[in-house]
Amino acid sequence: MALRWQIIADFLVLAAALYALLRWARSARAMRIALGVVGLHALALLARHLDLVVTSWVLDASAILSTWVLLLIFQPELRRAFMRLDSALRRWPRPAVIRDQTSRAIANAAFGLARLHLGALLVIIRRDSINELLEGGMAIRAAVSAELLEAIFQKLSPLHDGAAIIEGAELVKANVVLPLTHRQNLPIAYGTRHRAAVGLAERCDALIVAVSEERAEVSLMDGGRIYHITDPEHCVTTLEGLLSPVRESMGDRLRRLFFTNLSLKFAALGLAGVIWGMSFLASGTTIRTVNVPIEFSNVPPGMVVGSQSADTLEVQVRGSPWIMDSVNLERVVGNFNLRGLPAGSHTLRLRPESLDLPPGIVVDRVIPETIRVQVARAQIQPLPHK
């Protein structure tokens, strides 16, 4: 099979898709199911190649069922992935910075509530939209201040149960219910409040400040990381560091692109190689016959093709049924290279690579196997006299 740019592009797209699946599966604790789906698909391809019809049906059905299980069980992680994609495609994302006085008000309110042994959840929106993850809440739309935040989380306040949502320098909602995490490796001391903070941080890029009512401690959740905050200055410094946009050089971006998660990237390349080999390198079971027009390339200067024994070729090709249905064989042309041929009669045989067939399709037979062409010098017509 000739190495064409389309083959390389298709293989890289397949490897990138498998890498994205493996990376998501690792963070979503769904690695075994995801690998099982890929393995079942590969085994189904092998079964079809061996003409095990019923076995291939069973494996295909198992792969589809496993995919549905993956989608149903890990809906929150899928939602998070699509939200991240939406944020990446958004042309003008919301700014990821807050004013210094806002971060200081958050820090002062958090430690003021901790001293009074009052629990609180403060959600700071960054780039991802989180509306789909929230339930309930009352709109406030007020400037953020330590006094307002402390008043909301007093025991007698009707809004103290739930989270307060902060966007920029504005307190937009309070009394909001957050999704709980399903992680099992959290500290035993974490109750519903902290599990809700971790649950939201897992699903978006928002920062969540959690104040413990029992332990009078302040924690900050960012994705899968948990920061234990010691004092208001530490809180301000951590918030500003996480909210300030990070400027990466082109070299850092390339290093992060090619040299991070190497184990997953090699695994994706290996799986892509297995699937590619079973799909495109193994001989298929479907045969089709197509009439292919003839073209001549690299005709020597001053030469023309005077005559040829055939205008078309009957080509019998073989491949997998789904590959046959996915490509357009009407665009295939039988190309004969006339480079360096002298004038005279020549017998030419079509090379399979000259057909430029899509990957996964091979030539079984060509009729006629050879053609006769007459190469002659072009006759230069004299210009008419005026």
C-alpha positions, 0 to 999 in steps of 0.5 A, a space after each residue: 500500500 502506497 503511503 499517502 497523506 490521507 493515510 497519515 491524516 486518518 491514522 493521526 485523527 484516529 489516534 487523537 480520538 483514542 487519546 482523548 477517550 483515554 484521557 477522559 476515561 482516566 479522569 472519569 474513572 472509566 478506563 476499563 469500560 473505555 478500553 473494553 469498548 475499543 477491545 470489543 470493536 477490534 475483536 468484532 473486526 477480527 471476527 468479521 475477517 474470519 467470517 465468524 458472523 454470529 460472533 461478530 454480531 455478539 461482539 458488536 452488540 456488546 460494544 454498543 451496550 458497553 458504550 451506552 453503559 459508559 454514557 449513562 453512568 458517566 453523564 456528569 463527566 460527559 457534561 463537563 467535557 462538552 462544557 469545556 469544549 464549549 468554552 474552548 470554542 467560545 470566541 470571546 470567553 468571559 475574563 478569568 480575573 477578579 478585582 483585588 478588592 473582590 478577592 480580599 472581600 472573599 478571603 475576609 468573609 471566609 475567615 470571618 465565618 470560620 471564626 464564628 464556626 459558620 459554614 459557607 460555600 463561595 463559587 467563583 466563576 471563571 471561563 466555563 458556564 455553570 448554569 447547567 450544573 446548578 439547582 435553585 437559588 435566588 438572584 441577588 446581583 449586588 457588589 461583593 463585600 465581606 459584610 454581605 457574604 457574612 450576612 448571607 451565611 448567618 444561621 438565621 438567614 434564609 439564604 445560608 443553606 447552599 452556595 453563593 455564586 460570584 461572577 467578576 465583582 458581582 454576587 449573582 446568586 445565593 442559596 444554590 444547590 451544587 452537585 455532589 462528588 462520587 469520589 471515595 478517596 476524600 477525607 473522612 471529615 468532609 461532609 455534604 458541604 465539602 463534597 458539593 464543593 469537590 463535585 462542582 470543581 470536578 465538573 467545571 473550572 470554577 473555584 470553590 471556597 469551602 468554610 467548615 462549620 465544625 473545624 473552622 477551616 477554609 479550603 479552596 477547590 480547583 478541579 481535582 486539587 484541594 488547597 488548605 488555606 491558612 489565613 486571609 493573605 494566603 487566600 488572596 494570594 492563592 485566588 489571584 494566582 489561580 485567576 490570573 491568566 497564565 502566559 505560555 510561550 510557544 515552546 512551552 505549548 509545544 512541550 506540553 503538547 508532545 511530552 505530557 501524558 506520554 503513556 496515554 499517547 503511546 497507548 492511543 498510538 498502539 490501539 490506533 495501530 491495531 484498529 487500523 491494521 484490522 480495518 485496512 491491512 487485512 484482506 476484505 471479503 467483498 469484491 467489486 468490479 469497476 470500469 476505470 478510465 485510462 490516463 497518461 502522465 509525464 508524456 515526453 515533450 514533443 510526443 503524443 499518444 497516437 493510438 491505444 488498445 483500450 480506453 478503459 480497464 476492468 478492475 476487480 477490487 477487494 475490501 471490507 463491506 463498510 470500506 466499500 460503502 464509504 469510498 467513491 470508486 468512480 473517481 479511480 483512474 488507471 494512470 500509465 507513466 510514459 516518462 522517458 519512453 521513445 517514439 514507437 509501440 510499447 506494451 504497458 502493464 498497470 501497477 496497482 499503486 497507479 490506481 491510487 486506491 483508498 486504504 483498505 482496498 486492494 486489486 485482485 485482477 485487471 482486464 486487460 493485463 496490458 495495453 498497447 500504446 503508440 507514442 509518436 512525435 507531434 506533427 507541427 502544423 505550419 502557420 498559414 501565410 497571410 
